[in-house]
Each structure stands twice: as structure tokens, then as C-alpha cells.
């Protein structure tokens, strides 16, 4: 697997910031809101033409994919579906537009993160999720 560049990490941090800015007000109103958590893009891998990883928020853990090159990619219509093939199987992600030209394809993996104590615990959960998703599912 190809390592991500420092530009990729800056891009992912920008995606997380744009996601936070768009959703923070509504997240704070959720009964699942955990004030100990922030929004962070973690554990990303390059898969074909997208970067795939975890998006931690104060209310949920998401599997997300973003185009490797946002500025050269035409954003999809809001709600458009994308099928992501990972070693563990196929995942259906839905498009969400952020500030143009940015968008994410996302699929909620776990709602209600109120039990998590801090971002370190959230990062370990994201790492465990991505490890499982990037492994072949032998039960199929």
C-alpha cells in the first residue's frame, strides 16, 4: 500500500475541518453528542483513485472515501451513492457535499460514541475498524 504524502494529510485535515464547520451545530443537538470528542480524519489508505479511512465525530464513526485530488474532481450530487470495494467486502457510501469543491462519500459504522473517554480512545476504535475493513473477510 502506498504511503500518504504530507499534502494528503493536510487535505484530510481540511476535509475534517470543513465537515466539523458544516455539522457542529447539529451534532451538539444530538442526544449522542460526546463533548470529549472532536472531528478528525484518521487511518487513511489510498485505494485506487480515492483515500479511504475513518472520520471520527462527536456523535459517530464513519467510513469515508474522498477523491485523491479534490481540485480536479467534479463533486457528485448530494446523496449520490458510491460502491467501495475493500478487501473485507463491498460498502455503499453516500455523497455529502462540503464547501466546494470538497465532498466525502460516507457510511456510518457506529453511532453513539458517548462511552468513549477521549480522542485517543476514538483513534484506537478507528484503527481497529480500518484494520478489519482492510482485511479479507473469510466468512463469505
Backbone torsions as a table, in degrees:
resi	resn	phi	psi	omega
1	UNK	NA	137.8	-176.7
2	UNK	-77.8	133.7	178.9
3	UNK	-71.2	149.1	178.1
4	UNK	-81.7	151.1	-179.9
5	UNK	-88.7	169.3	176.5
6	UNK	-64.3	-32.3	175.9
7	UNK	-65.0	-38.6	176.4
8	UNK	-60.9	-44.0	-179.6
9	UNK	-65.3	-38.0	176.1
10	UNK	-65.0	-42.2	178.3
11	UNK	-60.4	-45.8	179.7
12	UNK	-65.5	-37.9	176.3
13	UNK	-64.0	-37.9	177.7
14	UNK	-65.4	-41.1	177.0
15	UNK	-60.1	-47.0	-179.6
16	UNK	-61.0	-42.3	179.0
17	UNK	-63.6	-44.1	179.2
18	UNK	-65.1	-38.2	177.8
19	UNK	-64.5	-46.3	178.5
20	UNK	-58.7	-47.6	-177.9
21	UNK	-61.3	-36.1	-179.5
22	UNK	-73.9	-35.9	-168.7
23	UNK	-111.9	-7.6	-171.4
24	UNK	-57.5	-44.9	-177.9
25	UNK	-59.1	-47.3	-179.7
26	UNK	-70.9	-33.2	177.6
27	UNK	-62.6	-40.0	-179.5
28	UNK	-63.4	-23.2	179.1
29	UNK	-85.7	-10.9	-177.5
30	UNK	-73.7	140.9	175.4
31	UNK	-67.3	-12.9	179.4
32	UNK	-93.1	1.9	-174.1
33	UNK	-61.7	129.0	176.9
34	UNK	-114.9	106.0	-177.3
35	UNK	-65.6	-13.2	178.9
36	UNK	-79.7	-10.2	-177.3
37	UNK	-108.4	150.5	174.0
38	UNK	-114.6	-159.9	176.7
39	UNK	-113.6	126.7	-179.1
40	UNK	-150.0	143.0	175.5
41	UNK	-98.9	120.5	-171.5
42	UNK	-132.1	156.7	167.0
43	UNK	59.2	44.0	-175.8
44	UNK	-85.3	146.6	177.1
45	UNK	-130.0	147.9	173.4
46	UNK	-84.6	122.5	177.6
47	UNK	-127.5	106.9	-175.6
48	UNK	56.5	-120.7	-176.6
49	UNK	-98.8	13.5	-179.6
50	UNK	-128.3	159.6	171.4
51	UNK	-103.0	126.8	-174.9
52	UNK	-118.3	132.9	179.1
53	UNK	-170.1	-159.6	-177.3
54	UNK	-108.4	141.8	171.4
55	UNK	-117.6	113.6	176.7
56	UNK	-90.6	134.2	173.1
57	UNK	-132.0	169.7	178.4
58	UNK	-66.8	-6.1	-179.4
59	UNK	-124.8	-16.2	-174.3
60	UNK	-160.1	161.9	172.5
61	UNK	-111.3	124.7	-175.8
62	UNK	-115.7	142.7	163.3
63	UNK	-87.4	125.5	-178.8
64	UNK	-131.0	153.7	172.2
65	UNK	-131.5	138.3	176.0
66	UNK	-131.6	147.4	177.8
67	UNK	-61.3	142.2	-179.1
68	UNK	-62.9	-28.4	-179.6
69	UNK	-128.4	90.6	-175.1
70	UNK	-60.4	-40.1	-174.1
71	UNK	-70.5	-19.3	-179.9
72	UNK	-105.4	3.3	-176.5
73	UNK	-108.5	132.9	177.9
74	UNK	-81.4	121.9	-178.9
75	UNK	-62.0	143.1	177.2
76	UNK	-77.9	170.2	173.5
77	UNK	-69.0	144.5	177.7
78	UNK	-53.5	133.1	177.7
79	UNK	86.7	-6.0	177.2
80	UNK	-61.6	143.1	-178.3
81	UNK	-97.5	150.9	-179.7
82	UNK	-135.8	129.9	177.2
83	UNK	-95.1	121.3	-179.0
84	UNK	-107.9	124.2	177.5
85	UNK	-98.9	118.9	175.6
86	UNK	-120.2	165.2	179.1
87	UNK	-54.5	-30.3	-178.6
88	UNK	-82.3	-12.2	179.6
89	UNK	146.4	-166.5	-179.1
90	UNK	-98.4	140.3	179.3
91	UNK	-130.6	139.0	179.4
92	UNK	-101.2	115.9	-179.5
93	UNK	-112.3	149.9	-178.9
94	UNK	-111.9	139.2	-179.2
95	UNK	-74.5	138.6	171.1
96	UNK	-132.1	125.4	179.2
97	UNK	-81.9	136.1	173.8
98	UNK	-108.8	-152.8	175.4
99	UNK	-67.9	126.8	-176.8
100	UNK	-54.5	141.1	5.0
101	UNK	-94.3	19.6	-172.6
102	UNK	-84.5	143.7	172.9
103	UNK	-155.2	165.5	173.7
104	UNK	-130.5	151.6	166.3
105	UNK	-101.6	129.5	-173.4
106	UNK	-139.6	152.8	177.3
107	UNK	-144.6	122.2	-179.4
108	UNK	-71.3	125.3	178.6
109	UNK	-97.8	-39.4	-177.5
110	UNK	-148.1	121.7	174.8
111	UNK	-98.4	157.5	176.2
112	UNK	68.2	83.9	179.0
113	UNK	-100.9	26.4	-177.1
114	UNK	-62.2	-24.6	-178.0
115	UNK	-76.0	-16.4	-178.7
116	UNK	-74.2	139.5	-175.6
117	UNK	-86.1	-31.1	-175.6
118	UNK	-164.4	178.3	-178.5
119	UNK	-68.1	-26.7	176.0
120	UNK	-62.9	-44.0	177.6
121	UNK	-66.1	-38.7	177.4
122	UNK	-64.2	-39.7	178.7
123	UNK	-65.1	-39.3	177.3
124	UNK	-65.2	-38.4	176.4
125	UNK	-64.4	-43.1	178.0
126	UNK	-62.4	-42.2	178.8
127	UNK	-63.0	-43.6	178.5
128	UNK	-62.9	-41.4	178.4
129	UNK	-61.4	-48.7	-177.0
130	UNK	-67.4	-34.2	176.5
131	UNK	-61.1	-44.6	179.6
132	UNK	-67.2	-40.5	-177.9
133	UNK	-70.1	-27.9	-177.4
134	UNK	-91.1	4.9	176.5
135	UNK	-104.8	150.7	178.4
136	UNK	-66.7	134.2	176.8
137	UNK	-86.6	106.0	-176.9
138	UNK	-80.5	-3.7	-178.5
139	UNK	-84.8	-5.2	-179.0
140	UNK	-88.3	NA	NA
